[in-house]
Amino acid sequence: MKAKERIRKIAANRWARTAALAVTAAIGFSWLYSHGISPVWAAVAIVCFRGLFRFIYRIACILVALAIILCILSFLIF
């Protein structure tokens, strides 16, 4: 029980969440930079075009769900 309590305490900690978000953002921007996209322009695009990124996220979710359904159906048929 001590480990679970400690994990909950860390998860509820505001600073831990902020640090996790910063590490995730650093990894994401580093990946974008290694692929030729400036972190500044990526941040500007995220801030200015929120609706576009929500739309892209929804499309990605639909495509992943469709792929999973097709895999299940192909397994059942063949």
C-alpha positions in Angstrom: 0.0 0.0 0.0 2.9 2.4 0.6 3.9 2.3 -3.1 0.4 3.1 -4.2 0.1 5.9 -1.8 3.4 7.3 -2.9 2.4 7.1 -6.6 -0.9 8.8 -5.9 0.9 11.5 -4.0 3.4 12.1 -6.9 0.5 12.1 -9.4 -1.4 14.6 -7.5 1.6 16.9 -7.1 1.3 19.9 -9.4 5.0 20.2 -9.8 5.3 16.6 -11.0 2.7 17.1 -13.6 4.4 20.3 -14.8 7.7 18.5 -15.0 6.1 15.6 -16.9 4.5 18.0 -19.4 7.8 19.9 -19.9 9.7 16.6 -20.5 7.0 15.5 -23.0 7.1 18.9 -24.8 10.9 18.8 -25.0 10.8 15.3 -26.5 8.1 16.3 -29.0 9.8 19.6 -30.1 13.1 17.8 -30.3 11.6 15.2 -32.7 10.0 18.0 -34.8 13.3 19.8 -34.9 15.2 16.7 -36.0 12.7 16.5 -38.9 13.2 20.0 -40.0 10.4 21.9 -38.2 11.4 24.8 -36.0 10.0 24.5 -32.4 9.0 28.2 -32.5 6.8 27.7 -35.6 5.4 24.4 -34.2 4.4 26.3 -31.0 2.9 29.1 -33.0 0.9 26.7 -35.1 -0.4 24.9 -32.1 -1.5 28.2 -30.4 -3.0 29.8 -33.5 -4.7 26.7 -35.1 -6.1 24.8 -32.2 -9.2 23.8 -34.1 -7.1 22.3 -36.9 -5.1 20.2 -34.4 -8.4 19.0 -32.8 -9.7 18.1 -36.2 -6.5 16.2 -37.1 -6.6 14.4 -33.7 -10.2 13.3 -34.4 -9.3 12.0 -37.8 -6.4 10.1 -36.4 -8.6 8.5 -33.8 -11.2 7.5 -36.4 -8.4 6.0 -38.6 -6.9 4.0 -35.7 -10.4 2.7 -34.7 -11.1 1.7 -38.3 -7.8 -0.1 -38.5 -8.5 -2.0 -35.3 -12.0 -3.0 -36.6 -10.6 -4.1 -39.9 -7.9 -6.2 -38.2 -10.6 -7.9 -36.0 -12.9 -8.5 -39.0 -10.1 -9.9 -41.1 -9.1 -12.2 -38.3 -12.7 -13.5 -38.0 -13.1 -13.9 -41.8 -9.8 -15.6 -42.6 
